[in-house]
Amino acid sequence: MQEEFKLQEVAVSGPLNNLVTASYLHNGHEAYLEVAQGSGLQLVPAHLRDPYKTSSKGVGQLIRHAFYENNVRKIFIGCGGSAFVDGGIGALSEVGIDVFDAQGQLVNTARDNYVRGDSIFRASQLRVRDERILKELELTVLTDVRNPLFGE
């Protein structure tokens, strides 16, 4: 018997660090979420659309919620409609992965209120705070576009 999927609503930090309500589907084992729910372009007014000032933090909060609160171990993420170019640094901080620059200074931390898109230019190395996220979580990224950020 297949378990029924439930809609889970979560308060997360939007792309401009404002509180938004985002949702994902889960059945306790698998979850399906959209980047646009927590960090989507539709959440940013046109006059504030600067990808260097937005963050993927809300996406990480959705992943963290599914993993720790609902015991989900397989997550599918739809990547359309994002408002950020931080390389996922904001999301990483929320799931227990710190990003450091070449001098060993934190680019992000879960204690930061906000990780901006321009943080990606300082990223040099990663350190994992909770190994379970790497060992137990299977993450599948779903996309339907080809967008070579740094060339072919």
N, C-alpha and C positions, 0 to 999 in steps of 0.2 A: 504494500500500500504506500503510495507516494504522499508525502506530507504537503499540506496546503501552504502556499506562500502568503505572508502577511505584509501589509504596508506598514513600515516603521517610520515615524516622524522623529526628527532630531533637530534641536536648536544648534546651529553651527555658526562659525564666523564666515561671513560672506567675503567676496573678493576684496572689498574695501574695509574689512574688519568690522563690519556692522552685523548684528545678529539677524540671521535668516532661518526660516524653517525649511529643512530639506528632508527628502524621504528616499527610502530604498525598499526593495522587496527582499524578503528572506524566508527561508523555511527552517532555520536553525542549523543548516549545513551549508547551503549555498545562499549567496546574495547577489543581487543585480542593482547596480547604482549608476547614476549619471554624474559626470563631472559638473555639468551645468546646474545640477541641483544645489550644490554647495559653493561653486566658484564659477558660475556662468555669466556670460556676457549680458544676458537679460537682466541681471541683478545690478548692473552698473549703468547709471544715467549717461547718456551720450556725451555730455560735457566733461565727464570724469573718466572717460575711457583711455587710460594710459596703462598699458600692460606692465610697465616697469614699476607701477605703484599698486599692483594687485597681487593676490596670493592664492595658492592652492590649499591653504590651511583647512578650509571647510571640507574638502575632499578627504583629507587625512582624518578629520574628525568623524566622517561617515564610516571610513574603513575601520578606525579604532572602535567605534561603537559596535559595528557588526561583529568584529573579532572578539572583543572583550565582554560585551553585554549580551550578545546573542549566540556566542560560541560558533560563529560561522568560520569555516576553514577554507572555503572556496568562494572567491569574489570575482565577478565579471563587471568591468567598468567601461561604460560607453563614454568616449572622449570628445564628443562633439560639443560645440558651443562654449568652450572655455574662455575665460577673461584674463588668463594669466600666461606668463612666459617664464616662470621661476624654475622650470625644470622639475617641478614637483617638490622643491625644497620645503615649502610650507606644509605639504602633506607628509613628507618624511618626518618632520619634527613632531607631528602629532601621533605618529605610530612608533616613536621611540628610536629614531635614527637622527643623530646630530651630524651637521655638515660643518666642516672647518675650512678655513682658508690656508694658504701655503705657509703662513706663520703660526699655524696652530690655534688661531682665534676662531671662536664660534661664529659661524655665519647665521646659524639658527639654533634654537633650542625650544623645547616645549614651553619653557618659561617665558619666552618672548611673546608679546601680544600680537606681533605682526611680522611676517617675513615677506618682504617685497620682491617683485619680479627681478629687480636689478641685482639681487643676491647671487644669482647664478654666475655672475662674472667673477665672483670671489671664491666659488666652491673649488676645493682641491681634494678633500678626503672625507670619508664617512666613518662614523663610529656608531655601533648599534648598542642601545641601552638595554633592550629586551630581545634576546636571541629567539624567543618563541615566534616572533612575528616573521622571521626568516625561515625558521624550521617548520612551522605549522601552517602558514598561510600560502595558498596557491592563488595567485593573482593573474587574471587574464584581461588584457587591455583590448578593447574593441574599437576599431576605427574604420572609417570608410573613405578617408582622404589620404593623399600623398602630399606632404608639405615638408620638403627638406630644409630645415631651419638653417643649417650651416653649409648647404650646397649638396651636390649629388652624392 
